[in-house]
Amino acid sequence: MLQTMETETLDMSAILMQAYDMGDMINSSTEVADYLYWKRAVESSQEVKELQRVFAKKKELFEECERFGHYHPSYHEALDAVNNVQAQLHAIEAVRKYKEAEDRLDDLLFTVSTTIAHAVSDSIKVPSNNPLPTGKGCSSGGSCSGNCG
């Protein structure tokens, strides 16, 4: 019994050490370097900070209108104002590059997570930030047929 526990402990510590090594490799990747570079660029941009303040105000006004839905007299105007400021933000190179770097890093982390999970079992689910999931399950024609919960 003691030998089994020692083997399990050694296996777990070896797994954890390899996980830390993998984390170090990811942290030294181009994806992380690009992400951090553009994140700092966005955070230090006065133009971005000002547009973020305007965006927050416009979003707050839209949320007030949204409570009443399309029937609120200012709903479409408020929505257009939010979309306009959002477009201005996305027109800034640092914001665009940051979003692209964030997507590349997310893809890397998802690929690593999927590889690890599927090395254990093909049936393990791996969460994704993709708003349009490709896996089976509720709302995707999967095996639950909408009878979840």
N, C-alpha and C positions, 0 to 999 in steps of 0.2 A: 504494500500500500504506500509506504513512504517513497519508494523508488518511482512509482507512478506520479505522485505529487511533485517530486523533484523534476521529472521529465516534463510535466505540464508547465511548471514554473519556468524552466529553461526555454521551452518552446515559446511561451508567451513573451518572455523577455527578448528572445531573438526576433520575434515578430515585431515587437514594439521598437526595437533598435532599427530594424529595416524600415519601419514606417517613418521614424525620425529621419533616417537617411533619405528616404524618398521626399519627405517634406523639405529637406535641405536642397535637394536637386530641383524641386519645383521653385523654391524661393530664389534659386540662382538662375532660373530660366529667363529667356528673352521675354516671354509673355509677362512675367511678374515685373521685370525691369521696365518694359513699355508701360504697363499699367500704372506703376508708381510714378513714372516720369510724367505722364499725362494727368494723373490725379493731382500731383503738385502744381502743374501748370493751370489746371482748372481752379484749384483752391487759391492760387495767388493772383488770379485775374480779377481786377476791379470791375471790368465789364461784365463778367460772369456773375459776380456777387450782386451787382445792381440788377441785372436781369432776373436773378433768382429771387430777389426781394419783390420785384414787380410781378413775377410769376406767382409767388405765394399770395399776393394781394388779389390778383385776378382769379386765382383758383378758389380763394375764399369766397369771392363774390359769386363765382359760378356755383359753388356748393350751396350757397343760399338759394339761388334760383333753381337748382337741381331738386331741391326738396319738393317743388311743385311740378317738376318735369317740364315737358315741352309747352305746357299751358302757361308757364310764367311769361309775362310779356318781354322780359329781358333775357330769357334762356339762350336763344341763339346768338344774341349779341355777346353775352358773357362767355359762351363756348368759343366763339370766334376770337375773342380777346385772349383767352387762355391758349388757343392753338397758335395765334400770332406770336405771342411771347415765346412759346415753346419752339416755334420755327426760328425765331431770332437766336435762341440759345443754340440750336443745332447748326446754325450757320457759322458759329464760331469754331475755328479749326481745332482748338484745344478740346472743346466739348465733343466734337465728332471723333477725334482721335482717342479720347478717353473712352467713349462708348465702344469703339472698335476694339481697343485693348481689353476692355472689360469682357467683351464677348469672346475674344480669343482665350483669355484666362479661364473663363467659365467653361469653354469647350475643352480645354486641357484638363481641368479638374473633373469634368463629367466623364471624359474618356478614361482617366485614371480610376475613378470610382467604379465605372462600368467594368473595366478590365478586372479589378480586384473582386468585385461582386460575382462576376460570371466565372471567375476562376474557382469560386466556392460552389456556385450553383447557378444554372441558367434561369432559375425561377425567382431569384432575388431581384426585388425592385430597387432601382436606383433613382432617387429624386433628381429632377432637372428644373432649371429655371425657364425652360421653354414653355410659353403659354399654350402651345399646341402640341400636347403630348402625343408621342407615337406609339406608346405601349397600349396594352389592352386594359380594360377596366371600364368604369362608369363613363358614359357619354362617348365612348369610342367604339362601340359595337363589340366590346369584350364579352367575356363569359358571364358577367353579372346580369346582363340584359336589363339594366336599369333597376334591378331589385336590390340595391345596396341599402345598408343600414337597417 
